[in-house]
Amino acid sequence: MMAAGIPMVQSLEIVGNGHEKPAMQKLVLDIKSTIEGGSTLHEALAKHPLYFDDLFVNLVEAGEQAGALETLLDKIATYKEKTELIASNGWQAEVDRRLALDEYSKRRVRVEFRS
């Protein structure tokens, strides 16, 4: 949403109010409320160590200070997706899914997975 120019507080409200799980809704809206109270994003995230570890909070802080928060959040999301695929042994399914997309229909590739 940041790439679309939607302010962070408004984005958090949209995501929080639109989430079906009450616990996630509470988490997101609490982060939004903390930011509205004058805290930075990393300070708001740090209040929830069960969900955001020190590495994540420190990376967000670095992104805020460097003025590259949007880029950094995108990289973190990509990293999290890849680590979850590795942990769940879902790489093969993901490769198959992507190769089935029209944009890749004319391409050929050979992929080997080794443990």
KEGUVO-475651 format. One record per residue: residue number from 1; residue in three letters; y, x, z of N, C-alpha, C, O in turn. Coordinates in Angstrom, 3 decimals, m for minus. Each point is the difference from the previous one (the first is absolute). Layout:
<rs>
+-----+------+----------+----------+----------+----------+----------+----------+----------+----------+----------+----------+----------+----------+
!  nr ! rest !       nY !       nX !       nZ !      caY !      caX !      caZ !       cY !       cX !       cZ !       oY !       oX !       oZ !
+-----+------+----------+----------+----------+----------+----------+----------+----------+----------+----------+----------+----------+----------+
! NUM !  ALA !        Y !        X !        Z !        Y !        X !        Z !        Y !        X !        Z !        Y !        X !        Z !
...
+-----+------+----------+----------+----------+----------+----------+----------+----------+----------+----------+----------+----------+----------+
</rs>
This chain:
<rs>
+-----+------+----------+----------+----------+----------+----------+----------+----------+----------+----------+----------+----------+----------+
!  nr ! rest !       nY !       nX !       nZ !      caY !      caX !      caZ !       cY !       cX !       cZ !       oY !       oX !       oZ !
+-----+------+----------+----------+----------+----------+----------+----------+----------+----------+----------+----------+----------+----------+
!   1 !  MET !   m1.190 !    0.818 !    0.000 !    1.190 !   m0.818 !    0.000 !    1.255 !    0.863 !    0.000 !    1.043 !   m0.389 !   m0.526 !
!   2 !  MET !   m1.168 !    1.579 !    1.133 !    1.166 !    0.888 !    0.029 !    0.398 !    0.384 !   m1.414 !    1.188 !    0.095 !   m0.311 !
!   3 !  ALA !   m2.182 !    0.127 !   m0.553 !    0.298 !    0.373 !   m1.382 !    0.729 !   m1.122 !   m0.725 !    0.744 !    0.253 !   m0.948 !
!   4 !  ALA !   m0.951 !   m1.491 !    1.387 !    0.669 !   m1.146 !   m0.611 !    1.397 !   m0.209 !    0.574 !    0.717 !   m0.908 !   m0.422 !
!   5 !  GLY !   m0.328 !    1.745 !    1.381 !    1.335 !   m0.089 !    0.568 !    0.121 !   m0.967 !    1.172 !    1.107 !   m0.321 !    0.433 !
!   6 !  ILE !   m2.237 !   m0.140 !    0.076 !    0.034 !   m0.921 !    1.144 !    0.163 !    0.826 !    1.270 !   m0.773 !    0.933 !    0.220 !
!   7 !  PRO !    1.752 !   m1.247 !    0.619 !    0.205 !    0.756 !    1.236 !   m1.247 !   m0.034 !    0.889 !   m0.762 !   m0.967 !   m0.009 !
!   8 !  MET !    0.574 !    2.044 !    0.776 !   m1.200 !    0.137 !    0.805 !   m0.184 !   m1.149 !    0.990 !   m1.103 !   m0.533 !    0.130 !
!   9 !  VAL !    2.161 !    0.152 !    0.562 !   m0.120 !   m1.076 !    0.994 !   m0.444 !   m1.290 !   m0.680 !   m0.855 !   m0.714 !    0.524 !
!  10 !  GLN !    1.422 !    0.415 !   m1.669 !   m0.382 !   m1.202 !   m0.729 !   m1.452 !    0.110 !   m0.486 !   m0.742 !   m0.981 !    0.039 !
!  11 !  SER !    0.345 !    2.150 !   m0.487 !   m1.385 !    0.215 !   m0.439 !   m0.981 !   m0.225 !    1.144 !   m1.037 !   m0.640 !   m0.175 !
!  12 !  LEU !    1.374 !    1.171 !    1.346 !   m0.867 !   m0.177 !    1.156 !   m0.092 !   m1.472 !    0.399 !   m1.064 !   m0.468 !    0.406 !
!  13 !  GLU !    2.158 !   m0.250 !   m0.518 !   m0.026 !   m1.424 !    0.324 !   m0.891 !   m0.760 !   m0.981 !   m0.779 !   m0.862 !    0.408 !
!  14 !  ILE !    0.890 !    1.174 !   m1.677 !   m0.820 !   m0.661 !   m1.024 !   m1.482 !    0.281 !    0.254 !   m0.824 !   m0.915 !   m0.008 !
!  15 !  VAL !    0.498 !    2.180 !    0.231 !   m1.395 !    0.381 !    0.236 !   m0.507 !   m0.602 !    1.305 !   m1.103 !   m0.544 !    0.049 !
!  16 !  GLY !    1.904 !    0.641 !    1.005 !   m0.416 !   m0.521 !    1.298 !   m0.236 !   m1.493 !   m0.017 !   m1.035 !   m0.473 !    0.471 !
!  17 !  ASN !    1.976 !   m0.269 !   m1.005 !   m0.136 !   m1.457 !   m0.032 !   m1.076 !   m0.471 !   m0.974 !   m0.544 !   m1.094 !    0.146 !
!  18 !  GLY !    0.245 !    1.917 !   m1.128 !   m0.995 !   m0.387 !   m0.996 !   m1.411 !    0.410 !    0.338 !   m0.935 !   m0.370 !   m0.710 !
!  19 !  HIS !    0.757 !    1.122 !    1.774 !   m1.345 !    0.480 !    0.334 !   m0.798 !   m1.080 !    0.702 !    0.527 !   m0.734 !    0.837 !
!  20 !  GLU !   m1.798 !    0.643 !   m1.183 !   m0.843 !   m1.060 !    0.569 !   m0.552 !    0.341 !    1.381 !   m0.357 !   m0.901 !    0.759 !
!  21 !  LYS !    0.283 !    2.191 !   m0.424 !   m0.534 !    0.399 !    1.304 !    1.133 !    0.060 !    1.028 !    0.959 !    0.749 !   m0.187 !
!  22 !  PRO !   m1.057 !   m1.524 !    1.267 !    1.074 !   m0.027 !    1.005 !    0.304 !    1.367 !    0.617 !    1.162 !    0.307 !    0.266 !
!  23 !  ALA !   m2.183 !    0.513 !   m0.038 !    0.238 !    1.320 !    0.603 !    0.818 !    0.890 !   m0.932 !    0.898 !    0.713 !    0.449 !
!  24 !  MET !   m1.204 !   m0.753 !   m1.741 !    0.750 !    0.799 !   m0.974 !    1.411 !   m0.542 !   m0.152 !    0.956 !    0.764 !   m0.134 !
!  25 !  GLN !   m0.832 !   m2.072 !    0.154 !    1.308 !   m0.631 !   m0.082 !    0.876 !    0.448 !    1.171 !    1.169 !    0.340 !   m0.187 !
!  26 !  LYS !   m1.735 !   m0.341 !    1.387 !    0.739 !    0.422 !    1.188 !    0.413 !    1.464 !   m0.105 !    1.132 !    0.353 !    0.332 !
!  27 !  LEU !   m2.052 !    0.505 !   m0.796 !    0.295 !    1.424 !   m0.137 !    1.170 !    0.226 !   m0.955 !    0.957 !    0.696 !    0.339 !
!  28 !  VAL !   m1.033 !   m1.276 !   m1.514 !    1.034 !    0.213 !   m1.020 !    1.350 !   m0.559 !    0.462 !    1.036 !    0.640 !   m0.181 !
!  29 !  LEU !   m1.056 !   m1.816 !    0.768 !    1.256 !   m0.600 !    0.456 !    0.581 !    0.740 !    1.199 !    1.217 !    0.018 !    0.186 !
!  30 !  ASP !   m2.073 !    0.594 !    0.629 !    0.494 !    0.818 !    1.109 !    0.681 !    1.266 !   m0.533 !    1.045 !    0.408 !    0.508 !
!  31 !  ILE !   m1.635 !    0.202 !   m1.520 !    0.610 !    1.177 !   m0.630 !    1.356 !   m0.388 !   m0.592 !    0.982 !    0.726 !    0.152 !
!  32 !  LYS !   m0.937 !   m1.875 !   m0.827 !    1.260 !   m0.493 !   m0.581 !    1.050 !   m0.190 !    1.088 !    1.150 !    0.408 !   m0.162 !
!  33 !  SER !   m1.543 !   m1.020 !    1.256 !    0.921 !   m0.261 !    1.103 !    0.532 !    1.297 !    0.611 !    1.180 !    0.096 !    0.338 !
!  34 !  THR !   m2.049 !    0.891 !   m0.200 !    0.408 !    1.295 !    0.547 !    1.021 !    0.682 !   m0.913 !    0.971 !    0.590 !    0.473 !
!  35 !  ILE !   m1.199 !   m0.676 !   m1.771 !    0.943 !    0.587 !   m0.966 !    1.339 !   m0.743 !    0.046 !    1.063 !    0.618 !   m0.046 !
!  36 !  GLU !   m1.126 !   m1.932 !    0.137 !    1.232 !   m0.792 !    0.096 !    0.781 !    0.357 !    1.262 !    1.223 !   m0.138 !    0.043 !
!  37 !  GLY !   m1.940 !    0.600 !    0.988 !    0.646 !    0.403 !    1.245 !    0.639 !    1.372 !   m0.062 !    0.581 !    0.456 !    0.984 !
!  38 !  GLY !   m0.679 !    0.211 !   m2.130 !    0.671 !    1.288 !   m0.178 !   m0.920 !    1.201 !   m0.080 !    0.479 !    1.119 !   m0.182 !
!  39 !  SER !   m1.776 !   m1.310 !    0.311 !   m0.937 !    1.122 !   m0.085 !   m0.301 !    0.336 !   m1.455 !    0.183 !   m0.826 !   m0.895 !
!  40 !  THR !   m0.638 !    2.027 !    0.680 !   m0.445 !    0.400 !   m1.328 !   m1.423 !   m0.504 !   m0.204 !   m0.644 !   m0.462 !    0.942 !
!  41 !  LEU !    0.162 !    0.550 !   m2.165 !   m1.364 !   m0.445 !   m0.290 !   m1.010 !    0.819 !    0.787 !   m0.941 !   m0.556 !    0.566 !
!  42 !  HIS !    1.125 !    1.874 !   m0.522 !   m0.991 !    0.808 !    0.712 !   m0.007 !   m0.305 !    1.491 !   m1.054 !    0.052 !    0.633 !
!  43 !  GLU !    2.208 !   m0.368 !   m0.065 !    0.059 !   m0.375 !    1.415 !   m0.720 !   m1.330 !    0.237 !   m0.699 !   m0.170 !    0.999 !
!  44 !  ALA !    0.878 !   m0.764 !   m1.926 !   m0.669 !   m1.298 !    0.117 !   m1.515 !    0.156 !   m0.120 !   m0.753 !   m0.644 !    0.730 !
!  45 !  LEU !    0.311 !    1.496 !   m1.648 !   m1.443 !    0.222 !   m0.181 !   m0.606 !    0.706 !    1.205 !   m1.131 !   m0.290 !    0.392 !
!  46 !  ALA !    1.883 !    1.215 !    0.194 !   m0.494 !    0.769 !    1.147 !   m0.297 !   m0.893 !    1.207 !   m0.759 !    0.392 !    0.887 !
!  47 !  LYS !    1.338 !   m1.562 !   m0.848 !   m0.252 !   m0.931 !    1.110 !   m1.381 !   m0.653 !   m0.119 !   m0.413 !   m0.752 !    0.883 !
!  48 !  HIS !   m0.292 !    1.041 !   m1.971 !   m1.313 !   m0.606 !   m0.245 !   m1.032 !    1.088 !   m0.326 !   m0.510 !    0.058 !   m1.119 !
!  49 !  PRO !    0.202 !    0.808 !    2.102 !   m0.905 !    1.131 !   m0.267 !   m1.428 !   m0.421 !   m0.343 !   m0.754 !    0.788 !   m0.571 !
!  50 !  LEU !    0.383 !   m1.993 !    0.903 !   m1.330 !   m0.487 !   m0.354 !   m0.135 !   m0.145 !   m1.524 !   m1.094 !    0.121 !   m0.549 !
!  51 !  TYR !    2.215 !   m0.378 !   m0.116 !   m0.003 !   m0.230 !   m1.444 !    0.568 !    1.171 !   m0.807 !   m0.380 !    0.202 !   m1.154 !
!  52 !  PHE !    1.293 !    0.572 !    1.764 !    0.669 !    1.084 !   m0.720 !   m0.115 !    1.285 !    0.809 !    0.609 !    0.131 !    1.061 !
!  53 !  ASP !   m1.391 !    0.815 !   m1.569 !   m0.182 !    1.259 !    0.730 !    1.222 !    0.909 !   m0.147 !    0.913 !   m0.283 !   m0.775 !
!  54 !  ASP !   m0.918 !    1.376 !    1.533 !    1.141 !    0.924 !    0.001 !    0.277 !    0.572 !   m1.387 !    1.158 !    0.160 !   m0.384 !
!  55 !  LEU !   m2.202 !    0.145 !   m0.361 !    0.193 !    0.549 !   m1.344 !    0.772 !   m0.988 !   m0.871 !    0.954 !    0.380 !   m0.679 !
!  56 !  PHE !   m1.360 !   m1.627 !    0.699 !    0.671 !   m1.029 !   m0.799 !    1.458 !   m0.139 !    0.418 !    0.894 !   m0.015 !   m0.846 !
!  57 !  VAL !   m0.658 !   m0.087 !    2.146 !    1.368 !   m0.159 !    0.512 !    0.865 !    1.202 !   m0.383 !    1.150 !   m0.165 !   m0.408 !
!  58 !  ASN !   m1.703 !    1.372 !    0.539 !    0.762 !    1.207 !   m0.341 !    0.285 !    0.098 !   m1.498 !    1.067 !    0.466 !   m0.398 !
!  59 !  LEU !   m2.010 !   m0.900 !   m0.430 !    0.241 !   m0.007 !   m1.444 !    1.113 !   m0.983 !   m0.358 !    0.855 !    0.300 !   m0.834 !
!  60 !  VAL !   m0.869 !   m1.468 !    1.462 !    1.058 !   m0.985 !   m0.243 !    1.348 !    0.561 !    0.450 !    1.006 !   m0.173 !   m0.688 !
!  61 !  GLU !   m0.984 !    0.835 !    1.829 !    1.247 !    0.608 !    0.473 !    0.511 !    1.041 !   m1.000 !    1.194 !    0.048 !   m0.297 !
!  62 !  ALA !   m2.094 !    0.776 !   m0.213 !    0.399 !    1.009 !   m0.985 !    0.556 !   m0.668 !   m1.259 !    0.988 !    0.463 !   m0.569 !
!  63 !  GLY !   m1.621 !   m1.540 !    0.144 !    0.488 !   m0.736 !   m1.165 !    1.374 !   m0.598 !    0.229 !    0.843 !    0.004 !   m0.896 !
!  64 !  GLU !   m0.617 !   m0.519 !    2.100 !    1.316 !   m0.546 !    0.338 !    1.059 !    1.087 !   m0.048 !    1.074 !   m0.195 !   m0.570 !
!  65 !  GLN !   m1.374 !    1.340 !    1.169 !    0.980 !    1.087 !    0.065 !    0.279 !    0.605 !   m1.357 !    1.114 !    0.453 !   m0.261 !
!  66 !  ALA !   m2.114 !   m0.441 !   m0.608 !    0.172 !    0.598 !   m1.326 !    0.563 !   m0.986 !   m1.017 !    0.329 !    0.381 !   m1.124 !
!  67 !  GLY !   m0.218 !   m1.647 !    1.517 !    0.473 !   m1.014 !   m0.944 !   m1.043 !   m0.334 !   m1.051 !    0.333 !   m0.449 !   m1.096 !
!  68 !  ALA !   m1.600 !    0.670 !    1.434 !   m1.089 !   m0.228 !   m0.954 !   m1.055 !   m0.926 !    0.582 !   m1.190 !    0.171 !   m0.264 !
!  69 !  LEU !    1.611 !   m1.141 !    1.046 !   m0.937 !   m0.871 !    0.694 !   m0.875 !   m0.782 !   m0.970 !   m1.209 !   m0.101 !    0.205 !
!  70 !  GLU !    1.796 !   m0.446 !   m1.245 !   m0.771 !   m0.800 !   m0.964 !   m1.115 !    0.828 !   m0.634 !   m1.143 !   m0.450 !   m0.082 !
!  71 !  THR !    1.475 !    1.653 !   m0.364 !   m0.989 !    0.886 !   m0.611 !   m1.080 !    0.375 !    1.000 !   m1.189 !   m0.007 !   m0.320 !
!  72 !  LEU !    1.609 !    0.332 !    1.521 !   m0.946 !    0.401 !    1.027 !   m0.950 !   m1.140 !    0.363 !   m1.202 !    0.230 !    0.136 !
!  73 !  LEU !    1.704 !   m1.443 !    0.023 !   m0.849 !   m1.137 !    0.324 !   m1.006 !   m0.265 !   m1.114 !   m1.143 !   m0.371 !    0.268 !
!  74 !  ASP !    1.564 !    0.560 !   m1.512 !   m0.912 !   m0.163 !   m1.130 !   m1.123 !    1.034 !    0.058 !   m1.162 !   m0.329 !   m0.242 !
!  75 !  LYS !    1.505 !    1.569 !    0.561 !   m1.011 !    1.053 !    0.096 !   m0.959 !   m0.249 !    1.167 !   m1.201 !    0.240 !   m0.120 !
!  76 !  ILE !    1.728 !   m0.719 !    1.238 !   m0.851 !   m0.311 !    1.150 !   m0.969 !   m1.128 !   m0.363 !   m1.181 !    0.062 !    0.342 !
!  77 !  ALA !    1.674 !   m1.080 !   m1.026 !   m0.860 !   m1.117 !   m0.396 !   m1.127 !    0.476 !   m0.915 !   m1.150 !   m0.408 !    0.163 !
!  78 !  THR !    1.479 !    1.265 !   m1.116 !   m1.013 !    0.551 !   m0.901 !   m1.027 !    0.811 !    0.780 !   m1.201 !   m0.127 !   m0.236 !
!  79 !  TYR !    1.667 !    0.957 !    1.162 !   m0.897 !    0.808 !    0.828 !   m0.940 !   m0.890 !    0.826 !   m1.203 !    0.253 !    0.068 !
!  80 !  LYS !    1.765 !   m1.298 !    0.557 !   m0.809 !   m0.905 !    0.822 !   m1.057 !   m0.703 !   m0.850 !   m1.147 !   m0.134 !    0.428 !
!  81 !  GLU !    1.520 !   m0.314 !   m1.623 !   m0.951 !   m0.661 !   m0.882 !   m1.151 !    0.934 !   m0.356 !   m1.162 !   m0.405 !    0.013 !
!  82 !  LYS !    1.488 !    1.655 !   m0.330 !   m1.038 !    0.953 !   m0.373 !   m0.908 !    0.334 !    1.167 !   m1.215 !    0.089 !   m0.172 !
!  83 !  THR !    1.778 !    0.095 !    1.355 !   m0.849 !    0.329 !    1.150 !   m0.903 !   m1.177 !    0.364 !   m1.137 !    0.204 !    0.424 !
!  84 !  GLU !    1.630 !   m1.430 !   m0.585 !   m0.846 !   m1.167 !    0.257 !   m1.123 !   m0.106 !   m1.024 !   m1.121 !   m0.373 !    0.347 !
!  85 !  LEU !    1.411 !    0.697 !   m1.606 !   m1.045 !   m0.004 !   m1.025 !   m1.081 !    1.048 !    0.308 !   m1.193 !   m0.256 !   m0.162 !
!  86 !  ILE !    1.629 !    1.418 !    0.600 !   m0.951 !    1.053 !    0.346 !   m0.847 !   m0.433 !    1.194 !   m1.222 !    0.147 !   m0.020 !
!  87 !  ALA !    1.862 !   m0.676 !    1.052 !   m0.711 !   m0.397 !    1.217 !   m1.002 !   m1.122 !   m0.265 !   m1.050 !   m0.062 !    0.639 !
!  88 !  SER !    1.373 !   m0.816 !   m1.574 !   m0.884 !   m1.138 !   m0.266 !   m0.958 !    0.254 !   m1.162 !   m0.738 !   m0.897 !   m0.408 !
!  89 !  ASN !    0.752 !    2.111 !   m0.117 !   m0.806 !    0.334 !   m1.182 !    0.307 !   m0.950 !   m1.155 !   m0.899 !   m0.387 !   m0.746 !
!  90 !  GLY !    2.150 !    0.019 !    0.602 !    0.405 !   m0.950 !   m1.033 !    0.565 !    0.621 !   m1.260 !    0.513 !   m0.720 !   m0.857 !
!  91 !  TRP !   m0.592 !    2.034 !    0.715 !    0.574 !    0.660 !   m1.176 !   m0.620 !   m0.499 !   m1.297 !    0.711 !   m0.303 !   m0.959 !
!  92 !  GLN !   m2.037 !    0.218 !    0.932 !   m0.670 !   m0.410 !   m1.240 !    0.454 !   m1.389 !   m0.432 !    0.288 !   m0.219 !   m1.176 !
!  93 !  ALA !   m0.222 !   m0.714 !    2.109 !    0.440 !   m1.359 !   m0.329 !    1.442 !   m0.009 !   m0.493 !    0.338 !   m0.740 !   m0.923 !
!  94 !  GLU !    0.505 !    1.557 !    1.532 !    1.404 !    0.055 !   m0.418 !    0.130 !    0.595 !   m1.396 !    0.780 !   m0.501 !   m0.810 !
!  95 !  VAL !   m1.522 !    1.551 !    0.517 !    0.035 !    0.595 !   m1.338 !   m0.492 !   m1.018 !   m1.025 !    0.609 !   m0.162 !   m1.058 !
!  96 !  ASP !   m1.706 !   m0.522 !    1.368 !   m0.518 !   m1.016 !   m0.919 !    1.022 !   m1.106 !   m0.231 !    0.185 !   m0.448 !   m1.132 !
!  97 !  ARG !    0.485 !    0.001 !    2.209 !    1.001 !   m1.057 !   m0.122 !    1.149 !    0.428 !   m0.917 !    0.444 !   m0.759 !   m0.862 !
!  98 !  ARG !    0.015 !    1.967 !    1.065 !    1.133 !    0.475 !   m0.804 !   m0.391 !    0.231 !   m1.455 !    0.792 !   m0.265 !   m0.905 !
!  99 !  LEU !   m1.995 !    0.752 !    0.678 !   m0.437 !    0.228 !   m1.375 !   m0.204 !   m1.307 !   m0.758 !    0.017 !   m0.009 !   m1.231 !
! 100 !  ALA !   m0.207 !   m1.078 !    1.940 !   m0.162 !   m1.310 !   m0.638 !    1.335 !   m0.602 !   m0.435 !    0.017 !   m0.983 !   m0.741 !
! 101 !  LEU !    1.100 !    1.557 !    1.189 !    1.315 !   m0.509 !   m0.385 !    0.247 !    0.238 !   m1.489 !   m0.452 !    1.001 !   m0.557 !
! 102 !  ASP !    1.169 !   m1.920 !   m0.084 !    0.276 !    0.093 !   m1.436 !    0.638 !    1.328 !   m0.396 !   m0.323 !    0.563 !   m1.046 !
! 103 !  GLU !    1.226 !   m0.068 !    1.884 !    0.707 !    1.232 !   m0.353 !   m0.924 !    1.214 !   m0.107 !    0.370 !    1.016 !   m0.590 !
! 104 !  TYR !   m1.558 !   m1.122 !    1.154 !   m0.954 !    1.109 !   m0.056 !   m1.196 !   m0.305 !   m0.887 !   m0.929 !    0.806 !   m0.051 !
! 105 !  SER !    0.913 !   m1.929 !   m0.646 !   m1.172 !   m0.438 !   m0.752 !   m0.394 !    0.950 !   m1.126 !   m1.177 !    0.068 !   m0.356 !
! 106 !  LYS !    2.114 !    0.655 !   m0.204 !   m0.300 !    0.907 !   m1.115 !   m0.309 !    1.425 !    0.474 !   m0.379 !    0.853 !   m0.802 !
! 107 !  ARG !    0.538 !   m0.606 !    2.065 !   m0.222 !    1.347 !    0.531 !   m1.439 !    0.169 !    0.454 !   m0.658 !   m0.966 !    0.385 !
! 108 !  ARG !    0.185 !    2.179 !   m0.430 !   m1.347 !    0.328 !    0.472 !    0.133 !    1.067 !    1.073 !    0.826 !    0.907 !   m0.094 !
! 109 !  VAL !   m1.654 !   m1.039 !    1.109 !    0.051 !    0.952 !    1.099 !   m1.380 !    0.116 !    0.621 !   m0.787 !   m0.946 !   m0.015 !
! 110 !  ARG !    0.512 !    2.098 !    0.551 !   m1.241 !    0.201 !    0.755 !    0.410 !    0.421 !    1.416 !    0.784 !    0.929 !    0.194 !
! 111 !  VAL !   m1.334 !   m1.633 !    0.769 !    0.344 !    0.266 !    1.384 !   m1.265 !    0.245 !    0.790 !   m0.958 !   m0.769 !   m0.085 !
! 112 !  GLU !    0.958 !    1.843 !    0.853 !   m1.130 !    0.295 !    0.885 !    0.508 !    0.033 !    1.429 !    1.049 !    0.575 !    0.291 !
! 113 !  PHE !   m1.807 !   m1.197 !    0.592 !    0.322 !    0.006 !    1.419 !   m1.042 !    0.824 !    0.720 !   m1.201 !   m0.233 !   m0.138 !
! 114 !  ARG !    1.669 !    1.192 !    0.903 !   m0.899 !    0.854 !    0.770 !    0.376 !   m0.071 !    1.451 !    1.179 !   m0.028 !    0.354 !
! 115 !  SER !   m2.175 !   m0.001 !    0.473 !    0.265 !   m0.033 !    1.450 !   m0.192 !    1.367 !    0.608 !    0.177 !    0.170 !    1.206 !
+-----+------+----------+----------+----------+----------+----------+----------+----------+----------+----------+----------+----------+----------+
</rs>
